[in-house]
Amino acid sequence: MRPDRNGEHVKKLLVLAAAIAGVLVYRKAQESEARKTVWSKSTDSVD
C-alpha cells in the first residue's frame, strides 16, 4: 500500500504560500516606509 501523501503536499503548499505572503507584506511595508520618508523630507519646513 502506498501511504497517503496528499496531506504532506498541502502542508508544503501552505508553507510556500505563507512565505510568499510574508515577503509581499515585508516589501509593501518597506515601500510604505520609504514613501513616508520621502514625503516627510519634501514637506519639511524650510529653514
mmCIF entry with sequence, helices, sheets and N, C-alpha, C, O atoms, coordinates in Angstrom:
data_MODEL
# 
_entry.id   MODEL 
# 
_entity.id                         1 
_entity.type                       polymer 
_entity.pdbx_number_of_molecules   1 
# 
_entity_poly.entity_id                      1 
_entity_poly.type                           'polypeptide(L)' 
_entity_poly.nstd_linkage                   no 
_entity_poly.nstd_monomer                   no 
_entity_poly.pdbx_seq_one_letter_code       MRPDRNGEHVKKLLVLAAAIAGVLVYRKAQESEARKTVWSKSTDSVD 
_entity_poly.pdbx_seq_one_letter_code_can   MRPDRNGEHVKKLLVLAAAIAGVLVYRKAQESEARKTVWSKSTDSVD 
_entity_poly.pdbx_strand_id                 A 
# 
loop_
_entity_poly_seq.entity_id 
_entity_poly_seq.num 
_entity_poly_seq.mon_id 
_entity_poly_seq.hetero 
1 1  MET n 
1 2  ARG n 
1 3  PRO n 
1 4  ASP n 
1 5  ARG n 
1 6  ASN n 
1 7  GLY n 
1 8  GLU n 
1 9  HIS n 
1 10 VAL n 
1 11 LYS n 
1 12 LYS n 
1 13 LEU n 
1 14 LEU n 
1 15 VAL n 
1 16 LEU n 
1 17 ALA n 
1 18 ALA n 
1 19 ALA n 
1 20 ILE n 
1 21 ALA n 
1 22 GLY n 
1 23 VAL n 
1 24 LEU n 
1 25 VAL n 
1 26 TYR n 
1 27 ARG n 
1 28 LYS n 
1 29 ALA n 
1 30 GLN n 
1 31 GLU n 
1 32 SER n 
1 33 GLU n 
1 34 ALA n 
1 35 ARG n 
1 36 LYS n 
1 37 THR n 
1 38 VAL n 
1 39 TRP n 
1 40 SER n 
1 41 LYS n 
1 42 SER n 
1 43 THR n 
1 44 ASP n 
1 45 SER n 
1 46 VAL n 
1 47 ASP n 
# 
_struct_asym.id          A 
_struct_asym.entity_id   1 
# 
_struct_conf.conf_type_id            HELX_P 
_struct_conf.id                      HELX_P1 
_struct_conf.pdbx_PDB_helix_id       AA1 
_struct_conf.beg_label_comp_id       ASN 
_struct_conf.beg_label_asym_id       A 
_struct_conf.beg_label_seq_id        6 
_struct_conf.pdbx_beg_PDB_ins_code   ? 
_struct_conf.end_label_comp_id       SER 
_struct_conf.end_label_asym_id       A 
_struct_conf.end_label_seq_id        42 
_struct_conf.pdbx_end_PDB_ins_code   ? 
_struct_conf.beg_auth_comp_id        ASN 
_struct_conf.beg_auth_asym_id        A 
_struct_conf.beg_auth_seq_id         6 
_struct_conf.end_auth_comp_id        SER 
_struct_conf.end_auth_asym_id        A 
_struct_conf.end_auth_seq_id         42 
_struct_conf.pdbx_PDB_helix_class    1 
_struct_conf.details                 ? 
_struct_conf.pdbx_PDB_helix_length   37 
# 
_struct_conf_type.id          HELX_P 
_struct_conf_type.criteria    ? 
_struct_conf_type.reference   ? 
# 
loop_
_atom_site.group_PDB 
_atom_site.id 
_atom_site.type_symbol 
_atom_site.label_atom_id 
_atom_site.label_alt_id 
_atom_site.label_comp_id 
_atom_site.label_asym_id 
_atom_site.label_entity_id 
_atom_site.label_seq_id 
_atom_site.pdbx_PDB_ins_code 
_atom_site.Cartn_x 
_atom_site.Cartn_y 
_atom_site.Cartn_z 
_atom_site.occupancy 
_atom_site.B_iso_or_equiv 
_atom_site.pdbx_formal_charge 
_atom_site.auth_seq_id 
_atom_site.auth_comp_id 
_atom_site.auth_asym_id 
_atom_site.auth_atom_id 
_atom_site.pdbx_PDB_model_num 
ATOM 1   N N  . MET A 1 1  ? 0.826  -1.207 0.000  1.00 0.00 ? 1  MET A N  1 
ATOM 2   C CA . MET A 1 1  ? 0.000  0.000  0.000  1.00 0.00 ? 1  MET A CA 1 
ATOM 3   C C  . MET A 1 1  ? 0.859  1.256  0.000  1.00 0.00 ? 1  MET A C  1 
ATOM 4   O O  . MET A 1 1  ? 1.891  1.332  0.667  1.00 0.00 ? 1  MET A O  1 
ATOM 5   N N  . ARG A 1 2  ? 0.409  2.216  -0.753 1.00 0.00 ? 2  ARG A N  1 
ATOM 6   C CA . ARG A 1 2  ? 1.125  3.490  -0.815 1.00 0.00 ? 2  ARG A CA 1 
ATOM 7   C C  . ARG A 1 2  ? 0.597  4.422  0.269  1.00 0.00 ? 2  ARG A C  1 
ATOM 8   O O  . ARG A 1 2  ? -0.617 4.564  0.415  1.00 0.00 ? 2  ARG A O  1 
ATOM 9   N N  . PRO A 1 3  ? 1.470  5.053  1.021  1.00 0.00 ? 3  PRO A N  1 
ATOM 10  C CA . PRO A 1 3  ? 0.986  5.996  2.046  1.00 0.00 ? 3  PRO A CA 1 
ATOM 11  C C  . PRO A 1 3  ? 0.344  7.225  1.404  1.00 0.00 ? 3  PRO A C  1 
ATOM 12  O O  . PRO A 1 3  ? 0.738  7.651  0.319  1.00 0.00 ? 3  PRO A O  1 
ATOM 13  N N  . ASP A 1 4  ? -0.631 7.775  2.078  1.00 0.00 ? 4  ASP A N  1 
ATOM 14  C CA . ASP A 1 4  ? -1.323 8.972  1.583  1.00 0.00 ? 4  ASP A CA 1 
ATOM 15  C C  . ASP A 1 4  ? -0.415 10.176 1.810  1.00 0.00 ? 4  ASP A C  1 
ATOM 16  O O  . ASP A 1 4  ? -0.104 10.530 2.948  1.00 0.00 ? 4  ASP A O  1 
ATOM 17  N N  . ARG A 1 5  ? 0.002  10.799 0.714  1.00 0.00 ? 5  ARG A N  1 
ATOM 18  C CA . ARG A 1 5  ? 0.927  11.932 0.831  1.00 0.00 ? 5  ARG A CA 1 
ATOM 19  C C  . ARG A 1 5  ? 0.248  13.247 0.499  1.00 0.00 ? 5  ARG A C  1 
ATOM 20  O O  . ARG A 1 5  ? 0.913  14.281 0.437  1.00 0.00 ? 5  ARG A O  1 
ATOM 21  N N  . ASN A 1 6  ? -1.063 13.233 0.283  1.00 0.00 ? 6  ASN A N  1 
ATOM 22  C CA . ASN A 1 6  ? -1.771 14.461 -0.054 1.00 0.00 ? 6  ASN A CA 1 
ATOM 23  C C  . ASN A 1 6  ? -1.641 15.496 1.051  1.00 0.00 ? 6  ASN A C  1 
ATOM 24  O O  . ASN A 1 6  ? -1.463 16.681 0.770  1.00 0.00 ? 6  ASN A O  1 
ATOM 25  N N  . GLY A 1 7  ? -1.725 15.071 2.288  1.00 0.00 ? 7  GLY A N  1 
ATOM 26  C CA . GLY A 1 7  ? -1.586 15.997 3.413  1.00 0.00 ? 7  GLY A CA 1 
ATOM 27  C C  . GLY A 1 7  ? -0.226 16.662 3.420  1.00 0.00 ? 7  GLY A C  1 
ATOM 28  O O  . GLY A 1 7  ? -0.108 17.844 3.742  1.00 0.00 ? 7  GLY A O  1 
ATOM 29  N N  . GLU A 1 8  ? 0.790  15.914 3.070  1.00 0.00 ? 8  GLU A N  1 
ATOM 30  C CA . GLU A 1 8  ? 2.154  16.454 3.031  1.00 0.00 ? 8  GLU A CA 1 
ATOM 31  C C  . GLU A 1 8  ? 2.279  17.520 1.945  1.00 0.00 ? 8  GLU A C  1 
ATOM 32  O O  . GLU A 1 8  ? 2.916  18.553 2.150  1.00 0.00 ? 8  GLU A O  1 
ATOM 33  N N  . HIS A 1 9  ? 1.674  17.267 0.803  1.00 0.00 ? 9  HIS A N  1 
ATOM 34  C CA . HIS A 1 9  ? 1.722  18.241 -0.291 1.00 0.00 ? 9  HIS A CA 1 
ATOM 35  C C  . HIS A 1 9  ? 0.977  19.516 0.082  1.00 0.00 ? 9  HIS A C  1 
ATOM 36  O O  . HIS A 1 9  ? 1.424  20.620 -0.228 1.00 0.00 ? 9  HIS A O  1 
ATOM 37  N N  . VAL A 1 10 ? -0.158 19.355 0.749  1.00 0.00 ? 10 VAL A N  1 
ATOM 38  C CA . VAL A 1 10 ? -0.942 20.523 1.167  1.00 0.00 ? 10 VAL A CA 1 
ATOM 39  C C  . VAL A 1 10 ? -0.138 21.357 2.155  1.00 0.00 ? 10 VAL A C  1 
ATOM 40  O O  . VAL A 1 10 ? -0.139 22.585 2.077  1.00 0.00 ? 10 VAL A O  1 
ATOM 41  N N  . LYS A 1 11 ? 0.544  20.700 3.081  1.00 0.00 ? 11 LYS A N  1 
ATOM 42  C CA . LYS A 1 11 ? 1.364  21.428 4.061  1.00 0.00 ? 11 LYS A CA 1 
ATOM 43  C C  . LYS A 1 11 ? 2.473  22.213 3.363  1.00 0.00 ? 11 LYS A C  1 
ATOM 44  O O  . LYS A 1 11 ? 2.739  23.364 3.708  1.00 0.00 ? 11 LYS A O  1 
ATOM 45  N N  . LYS A 1 12 ? 3.114  21.585 2.384  1.00 0.00 ? 12 LYS A N  1 
ATOM 46  C CA . LYS A 1 12 ? 4.185  22.273 1.658  1.00 0.00 ? 12 LYS A CA 1 
ATOM 47  C C  . LYS A 1 12 ? 3.646  23.485 0.911  1.00 0.00 ? 12 LYS A C  1 
ATOM 48  O O  . LYS A 1 12 ? 4.276  24.542 0.894  1.00 0.00 ? 12 LYS A O  1 
ATOM 49  N N  . LEU A 1 13 ? 2.472  23.326 0.290  1.00 0.00 ? 13 LEU A N  1 
ATOM 50  C CA . LEU A 1 13 ? 1.869  24.451 -0.424 1.00 0.00 ? 13 LEU A CA 1 
ATOM 51  C C  . LEU A 1 13 ? 1.502  25.577 0.533  1.00 0.00 ? 13 LEU A C  1 
ATOM 52  O O  . LEU A 1 13 ? 1.689  26.751 0.214  1.00 0.00 ? 13 LEU A O  1 
ATOM 53  N N  . LEU A 1 14 ? 0.983  25.224 1.702  1.00 0.00 ? 14 LEU A N  1 
ATOM 54  C CA . LEU A 1 14 ? 0.618  26.250 2.681  1.00 0.00 ? 14 LEU A CA 1 
ATOM 55  C C  . LEU A 1 14 ? 1.846  26.992 3.192  1.00 0.00 ? 14 LEU A C  1 
ATOM 56  O O  . LEU A 1 14 ? 1.811  28.211 3.357  1.00 0.00 ? 14 LEU A O  1 
ATOM 57  N N  . VAL A 1 15 ? 2.922  26.269 3.440  1.00 0.00 ? 15 VAL A N  1 
ATOM 58  C CA . VAL A 1 15 ? 4.161  26.905 3.890  1.00 0.00 ? 15 VAL A CA 1 
ATOM 59  C C  . VAL A 1 15 ? 4.701  27.824 2.799  1.00 0.00 ? 15 VAL A C  1 
ATOM 60  O O  . VAL A 1 15 ? 5.148  28.936 3.082  1.00 0.00 ? 15 VAL A O  1 
ATOM 61  N N  . LEU A 1 16 ? 4.659  27.364 1.564  1.00 0.00 ? 16 LEU A N  1 
ATOM 62  C CA . LEU A 1 16 ? 5.124  28.181 0.440  1.00 0.00 ? 16 LEU A CA 1 
ATOM 63  C C  . LEU A 1 16 ? 4.265  29.434 0.291  1.00 0.00 ? 16 LEU A C  1 
ATOM 64  O O  . LEU A 1 16 ? 4.791  30.529 0.090  1.00 0.00 ? 16 LEU A O  1 
ATOM 65  N N  . ALA A 1 17 ? 2.954  29.275 0.390  1.00 0.00 ? 17 ALA A N  1 
ATOM 66  C CA . ALA A 1 17 ? 2.048  30.425 0.279  1.00 0.00 ? 17 ALA A CA 1 
ATOM 67  C C  . ALA A 1 17 ? 2.287  31.412 1.415  1.00 0.00 ? 17 ALA A C  1 
ATOM 68  O O  . ALA A 1 17 ? 2.267  32.623 1.198  1.00 0.00 ? 17 ALA A O  1 
ATOM 69  N N  . ALA A 1 18 ? 2.512  30.907 2.621  1.00 0.00 ? 18 ALA A N  1 
ATOM 70  C CA . ALA A 1 18 ? 2.773  31.786 3.764  1.00 0.00 ? 18 ALA A CA 1 
ATOM 71  C C  . ALA A 1 18 ? 4.088  32.540 3.577  1.00 0.00 ? 18 ALA A C  1 
ATOM 72  O O  . ALA A 1 18 ? 4.180  33.721 3.913  1.00 0.00 ? 18 ALA A O  1 
ATOM 73  N N  . ALA A 1 19 ? 5.097  31.868 3.046  1.00 0.00 ? 19 ALA A N  1 
ATOM 74  C CA . ALA A 1 19 ? 6.388  32.521 2.815  1.00 0.00 ? 19 ALA A CA 1 
ATOM 75  C C  . ALA A 1 19 ? 6.253  33.624 1.767  1.00 0.00 ? 19 ALA A C  1 
ATOM 76  O O  . ALA A 1 19 ? 6.794  34.717 1.937  1.00 0.00 ? 19 ALA A O  1 
ATOM 77  N N  . ILE A 1 20 ? 5.538  33.337 0.694  1.00 0.00 ? 20 ILE A N  1 
ATOM 78  C CA . ILE A 1 20 ? 5.341  34.347 -0.355 1.00 0.00 ? 20 ILE A CA 1 
ATOM 79  C C  . ILE A 1 20 ? 4.562  35.531 0.195  1.00 0.00 ? 20 ILE A C  1 
ATOM 80  O O  . ILE A 1 20 ? 4.899  36.683 -0.078 1.00 0.00 ? 20 ILE A O  1 
ATOM 81  N N  . ALA A 1 21 ? 3.519  35.249 0.971  1.00 0.00 ? 21 ALA A N  1 
ATOM 82  C CA . ALA A 1 21 ? 2.725  36.330 1.565  1.00 0.00 ? 21 ALA A CA 1 
ATOM 83  C C  . ALA A 1 21 ? 3.589  37.169 2.499  1.00 0.00 ? 21 ALA A C  1 
ATOM 84  O O  . ALA A 1 21 ? 3.467  38.394 2.518  1.00 0.00 ? 21 ALA A O  1 
ATOM 85  N N  . GLY A 1 22 ? 4.455  36.528 3.269  1.00 0.00 ? 22 GLY A N  1 
ATOM 86  C CA . GLY A 1 22 ? 5.344  37.252 4.171  1.00 0.00 ? 22 GLY A CA 1 
ATOM 87  C C  . GLY A 1 22 ? 6.283  38.177 3.420  1.00 0.00 ? 22 GLY A C  1 
ATOM 88  O O  . GLY A 1 22 ? 6.505  39.316 3.831  1.00 0.00 ? 22 GLY A O  1 
ATOM 89  N N  . VAL A 1 23 ? 6.831  37.688 2.322  1.00 0.00 ? 23 VAL A N  1 
ATOM 90  C CA . VAL A 1 23 ? 7.732  38.513 1.509  1.00 0.00 ? 23 VAL A CA 1 
ATOM 91  C C  . VAL A 1 23 ? 6.983  39.708 0.937  1.00 0.00 ? 23 VAL A C  1 
ATOM 92  O O  . VAL A 1 23 ? 7.495  40.827 0.945  1.00 0.00 ? 23 VAL A O  1 
ATOM 93  N N  . LEU A 1 24 ? 5.770  39.475 0.439  1.00 0.00 ? 24 LEU A N  1 
ATOM 94  C CA . LEU A 1 24 ? 4.988  40.569 -0.138 1.00 0.00 ? 24 LEU A CA 1 
ATOM 95  C C  . LEU A 1 24 ? 4.631  41.617 0.910  1.00 0.00 ? 24 LEU A C  1 
ATOM 96  O O  . LEU A 1 24 ? 4.700  42.816 0.640  1.00 0.00 ? 24 LEU A O  1 
ATOM 97  N N  . VAL A 1 25 ? 4.252  41.172 2.098  1.00 0.00 ? 25 VAL A N  1 
ATOM 98  C CA . VAL A 1 25 ? 3.922  42.114 3.174  1.00 0.00 ? 25 VAL A CA 1 
ATOM 99  C C  . VAL A 1 25 ? 5.160  42.908 3.570  1.00 0.00 ? 25 VAL A C  1 
ATOM 100 O O  . VAL A 1 25 ? 5.073  44.115 3.795  1.00 0.00 ? 25 VAL A O  1 
ATOM 101 N N  . TYR A 1 26 ? 6.314  42.242 3.657  1.00 0.00 ? 26 TYR A N  1 
ATOM 102 C CA . TYR A 1 26 ? 7.559  42.915 4.016  1.00 0.00 ? 26 TYR A CA 1 
ATOM 103 C C  . TYR A 1 26 ? 7.918  43.982 2.979  1.00 0.00 ? 26 TYR A C  1 
ATOM 104 O O  . TYR A 1 26 ? 8.290  45.101 3.332  1.00 0.00 ? 26 TYR A O  1 
ATOM 105 N N  . ARG A 1 27 ? 7.802  43.625 1.697  1.00 0.00 ? 27 ARG A N  1 
ATOM 106 C CA . ARG A 1 27 ? 8.129  44.590 0.639  1.00 0.00 ? 27 ARG A CA 1 
ATOM 107 C C  . ARG A 1 27 ? 7.170  45.771 0.661  1.00 0.00 ? 27 ARG A C  1 
ATOM 108 O O  . ARG A 1 27 ? 7.584  46.912 0.455  1.00 0.00 ? 27 ARG A O  1 
ATOM 109 N N  . LYS A 1 28 ? 5.897  45.505 0.909  1.00 0.00 ? 28 LYS A N  1 
ATOM 110 C CA . LYS A 1 28 ? 4.903  46.574 0.957  1.00 0.00 ? 28 LYS A CA 1 
ATOM 111 C C  . LYS A 1 28 ? 5.210  47.509 2.130  1.00 0.00 ? 28 LYS A C  1 
ATOM 112 O O  . LYS A 1 28 ? 5.078  48.726 2.003  1.00 0.00 ? 28 LYS A O  1 
ATOM 113 N N  . ALA A 1 29 ? 5.616  46.949 3.265  1.00 0.00 ? 29 ALA A N  1 
ATOM 114 C CA . ALA A 1 29 ? 5.960  47.768 4.429  1.00 0.00 ? 29 ALA A CA 1 
ATOM 115 C C  . ALA A 1 29 ? 7.185  48.624 4.139  1.00 0.00 ? 29 ALA A C  1 
ATOM 116 O O  . ALA A 1 29 ? 7.222  49.796 4.515  1.00 0.00 ? 29 ALA A O  1 
ATOM 117 N N  . GLN A 1 30 ? 8.179  48.060 3.481  1.00 0.00 ? 30 GLN A N  1 
ATOM 118 C CA . GLN A 1 30 ? 9.384  48.817 3.140  1.00 0.00 ? 30 GLN A CA 1 
ATOM 119 C C  . GLN A 1 30 ? 9.045  49.954 2.177  1.00 0.00 ? 30 GLN A C  1 
ATOM 120 O O  . GLN A 1 30 ? 9.546  51.069 2.321  1.00 0.00 ? 30 GLN A O  1 
ATOM 121 N N  . GLU A 1 31 ? 8.196  49.666 1.200  1.00 0.00 ? 31 GLU A N  1 
ATOM 122 C CA . GLU A 1 31 ? 7.790  50.678 0.230  1.00 0.00 ? 31 GLU A CA 1 
ATOM 123 C C  . GLU A 1 31 ? 7.031  51.807 0.925  1.00 0.00 ? 31 GLU A C  1 
ATOM 124 O O  . GLU A 1 31 ? 7.233  52.983 0.622  1.00 0.00 ? 31 GLU A O  1 
ATOM 125 N N  . SER A 1 32 ? 6.174  51.442 1.845  1.00 0.00 ? 32 SER A N  1 
ATOM 126 C CA . SER A 1 32 ? 5.392  52.438 2.578  1.00 0.00 ? 32 SER A CA 1 
ATOM 127 C C  . SER A 1 32 ? 6.308  53.313 3.432  1.00 0.00 ? 32 SER A C  1 
ATOM 128 O O  . SER A 1 32 ? 6.125  54.528 3.507  1.00 0.00 ? 32 SER A O  1 
ATOM 129 N N  . GLU A 1 33 ? 7.285  52.692 4.070  1.00 0.00 ? 33 GLU A N  1 
ATOM 130 C CA . GLU A 1 33 ? 8.226  53.436 4.911  1.00 0.00 ? 33 GLU A CA 1 
ATOM 131 C C  . GLU A 1 33 ? 9.053  54.393 4.059  1.00 0.00 ? 33 GLU A C  1 
ATOM 132 O O  . GLU A 1 33 ? 9.282  55.535 4.456  1.00 0.00 ? 33 GLU A O  1 
ATOM 133 N N  . ALA A 1 34 ? 9.502  53.939 2.898  1.00 0.00 ? 34 ALA A N  1 
ATOM 134 C CA . ALA A 1 34 ? 10.289 54.793 2.002  1.00 0.00 ? 34 ALA A CA 1 
ATOM 135 C C  . ALA A 1 34 ? 9.451  55.968 1.522  1.00 0.00 ? 34 ALA A C  1 
ATOM 136 O O  . ALA A 1 34 ? 9.932  57.099 1.458  1.00 0.00 ? 34 ALA A O  1 
ATOM 137 N N  . ARG A 1 35 ? 8.202  55.696 1.185  1.00 0.00 ? 35 ARG A N  1 
ATOM 138 C CA . ARG A 1 35 ? 7.311  56.759 0.718  1.00 0.00 ? 35 ARG A CA 1 
ATOM 139 C C  . ARG A 1 35 ? 7.077  57.782 1.833  1.00 0.00 ? 35 ARG A C  1 
ATOM 140 O O  . ARG A 1 35 ? 7.028  58.986 1.583  1.00 0.00 ? 35 ARG A O  1 
ATOM 141 N N  . LYS A 1 36 ? 6.933  57.289 3.062  1.00 0.00 ? 36 LYS A N  1 
ATOM 142 C CA . LYS A 1 36 ? 6.718  58.183 4.198  1.00 0.00 ? 36 LYS A CA 1 
ATOM 143 C C  . LYS A 1 36 ? 7.943  59.069 4.424  1.00 0.00 ? 36 LYS A C  1 
ATOM 144 O O  . LYS A 1 36 ? 7.810  60.255 4.725  1.00 0.00 ? 36 LYS A O  1 
ATOM 145 N N  . THR A 1 37 ? 9.131  58.490 4.279  1.00 0.00 ? 37 THR A N  1 
ATOM 146 C CA . THR A 1 37 ? 10.370 59.244 4.454  1.00 0.00 ? 37 THR A CA 1 
ATOM 147 C C  . THR A 1 37 ? 10.496 60.332 3.393  1.00 0.00 ? 37 THR A C  1 
ATOM 148 O O  . THR A 1 37 ? 10.835 61.474 3.706  1.00 0.00 ? 37 THR A O  1 
ATOM 149 N N  . VAL A 1 38 ? 10.224 59.977 2.141  1.00 0.00 ? 38 VAL A N  1 
ATOM 150 C CA . VAL A 1 38 ? 10.298 60.958 1.053  1.00 0.00 ? 38 VAL A CA 1 
ATOM 151 C C  . VAL A 1 38 ? 9.287  62.066 1.281  1.00 0.00 ? 38 VAL A C  1 
ATOM 152 O O  . VAL A 1 38 ? 9.605  63.243 1.117  1.00 0.00 ? 38 VAL A O  1 
ATOM 153 N N  . TRP A 1 39 ? 8.073  61.697 1.658  1.00 0.00 ? 39 TRP A N  1 
ATOM 154 C CA . TRP A 1 39 ? 7.020  62.689 1.897  1.00 0.00 ? 39 TRP A CA 1 
ATOM 155 C C  . TRP A 1 39 ? 7.418  63.615 3.044  1.00 0.00 ? 39 TRP A C  1 
ATOM 156 O O  . TRP A 1 39 ? 7.210  64.827 2.976  1.00 0.00 ? 39 TRP A O  1 
ATOM 157 N N  . SER A 1 40 ? 7.991  63.036 4.092  1.00 0.00 ? 40 SER A N  1 
ATOM 158 C CA . SER A 1 40 ? 8.410  63.821 5.251  1.00 0.00 ? 40 SER A CA 1 
ATOM 159 C C  . SER A 1 40 ? 9.491  64.827 4.862  1.00 0.00 ? 40 SER A C  1 
ATOM 160 O O  . SER A 1 40 ? 9.454  65.983 5.286  1.00 0.00 ? 40 SER A O  1 
ATOM 161 N N  . LYS A 1 41 ? 10.454 64.383 4.054  1.00 0.00 ? 41 LYS A N  1 
ATOM 162 C CA . LYS A 1 41 ? 11.532 65.283 3.633  1.00 0.00 ? 41 LYS A CA 1 
ATOM 163 C C  . LYS A 1 41 ? 11.021 66.378 2.707  1.00 0.00 ? 41 LYS A C  1 
ATOM 164 O O  . LYS A 1 41 ? 11.468 67.522 2.790  1.00 0.00 ? 41 LYS A O  1 
ATOM 165 N N  . SER A 1 42 ? 10.091 66.033 1.827  1.00 0.00 ? 42 SER A N  1 
ATOM 166 C CA . SER A 1 42 ? 9.612  67.015 0.852  1.00 0.00 ? 42 SER A CA 1 
ATOM 167 C C  . SER A 1 42 ? 8.650  68.022 1.466  1.00 0.00 ? 42 SER A C  1 
ATOM 168 O O  . SER A 1 42 ? 8.468  69.109 0.919  1.00 0.00 ? 42 SER A O  1 
ATOM 169 N N  . THR A 1 43 ? 8.034  67.684 2.584  1.00 0.00 ? 43 THR A N  1 
ATOM 170 C CA . THR A 1 43 ? 7.099  68.615 3.225  1.00 0.00 ? 43 THR A CA 1 
ATOM 171 C C  . THR A 1 43 ? 7.698  69.241 4.477  1.00 0.00 ? 43 THR A C  1 
ATOM 172 O O  . THR A 1 43 ? 6.997  69.901 5.244  1.00 0.00 ? 43 THR A O  1 
ATOM 173 N N  . ASP A 1 44 ? 8.991  69.033 4.681  1.00 0.00 ? 44 ASP A N  1 
ATOM 174 C CA . ASP A 1 44 ? 9.671  69.612 5.837  1.00 0.00 ? 44 ASP A CA 1 
ATOM 175 C C  . ASP A 1 44 ? 9.696  71.135 5.700  1.00 0.00 ? 44 ASP A C  1 
ATOM 176 O O  . ASP A 1 44 ? 9.801  71.676 4.599  1.00 0.00 ? 44 ASP A O  1 
ATOM 177 N N  . SER A 1 45 ? 9.597  71.801 6.836  1.00 0.00 ? 45 SER A N  1 
ATOM 178 C CA . SER A 1 45 ? 9.611  73.266 6.784  1.00 0.00 ? 45 SER A CA 1 
ATOM 179 C C  . SER A 1 45 ? 10.994 73.766 6.360  1.00 0.00 ? 45 SER A C  1 
ATOM 180 O O  . SER A 1 45 ? 12.015 73.185 6.728  1.00 0.00 ? 45 SER A O  1 
ATOM 181 N N  . VAL A 1 46 ? 11.011 74.827 5.599  1.00 0.00 ? 46 VAL A N  1 
ATOM 182 C CA . VAL A 1 46 ? 12.262 75.397 5.102  1.00 0.00 ? 46 VAL A CA 1 
ATOM 183 C C  . VAL A 1 46 ? 12.824 76.318 6.174  1.00 0.00 ? 46 VAL A C  1 
ATOM 184 O O  . VAL A 1 46 ? 12.121 77.171 6.715  1.00 0.00 ? 46 VAL A O  1 
ATOM 185 N N  . ASP A 1 47 ? 14.090 76.130 6.467  1.00 0.00 ? 47 ASP A N  1 
ATOM 186 C CA . ASP A 1 47 ? 14.734 76.966 7.500  1.00 0.00 ? 47 ASP A CA 1 
ATOM 187 C C  . ASP A 1 47 ? 15.294 78.232 6.894  1.00 0.00 ? 47 ASP A C  1 
ATOM 188 O O  . ASP A 1 47 ? 15.869 79.055 7.606  1.00 0.00 ? 47 ASP A O  1 
# 
